[in-house]
Amino acid sequence: MDISTNSASQLAVQGIQTGFQKLAENSQNITASLKAEDASSSETSSSNLEANLIDNQQVSTQIQSLAKVIKTEDGLIGQLIDNWA
C-alpha cells in the first residue's frame, strides 16, 4: 500500500492552478462582455457578465478553501514532527 504524504496538498495545488486558469478565462470573458456592452446594449452580454462575475466569486472561494487544506496539512505534519522529536 503506497500512501503519498503530499497527496492532499498536491490535489489542492492542482485545484488552485485550475482555479487561477478559470479566473483568467472569466476575466477575458468579462472584458469581452464589457466591450460588447459598449458597442450595443444587449441582454446577452449582460447575462454573460453576471455569470462570469458569479463564477469568479465561486472560484475565489474554492481557491481559499484549497489554500486552507494546504495550511492544515502543513500544521498537522508540524505537529507530528514535534510529537515525534
Stockholm file with secondary structure:
# STOCKHOLM 1.0

chainA/1-85         MDISTNSASQLAVQGIQTGFQKLAENSQNITASLKAEDASSSETSSSNLEANLIDNQQVSTQIQSLAKVIKTEDGLIGQLIDNWA
#=GR chainA/1-85 SS CCCCTTHHHHHHHHHHHHHHHHHHHHHHHHHHHHHHHHHCCCHHHHHHHHHHHHHHHHHHHHHHHHHHHHHHHHHHHHHHHHHHC
#=GC SS_cons        CCCCTTHHHHHHHHHHHHHHHHHHHHHHHHHHHHHHHHHCCCHHHHHHHHHHHHHHHHHHHHHHHHHHHHHHHHHHHHHHHHHHC
//
